[in-house]
Amino acid sequence: MSILFNVRTGFSRSRDRLKPVLTLVLLVACHGNDQSTPTFKVEPVRFSRRVTADGNLKSTKATPVSAPADAPESLKVAWIAGDGDLVKKDEVIVRFDPTDYQSQLLE
């Protein structure tokens, strides 16, 4: 089969004869067997990123904590919040041992 090129119309009539044959071949190839195509329904959901890693964190802001200035003598710490614990405003972070003050009150 020879294909001739016409300057005005592009390829000659032999290309026009191939169109139905190519269409039929494509339909048969695309049809395949009767198995359905697997699909997945996409829905918007809240997305969160989680990164698991080892390492050390440094705070961006540190707040110095000191003992009350009006204490008459040194204070003993009975309990202190753990290093790196998350604390909120007005939350207790240290408790002092009251035994020395209680003994002074009894004297």
Summary of the structure (lengths in Angstrom):
residues: 107
radius of gyration: 41.8
end to end distance: 123.3
largest distance: 123.4
contacts: 109
relative contact order: 0.07
helix: 25%
strand: 10%
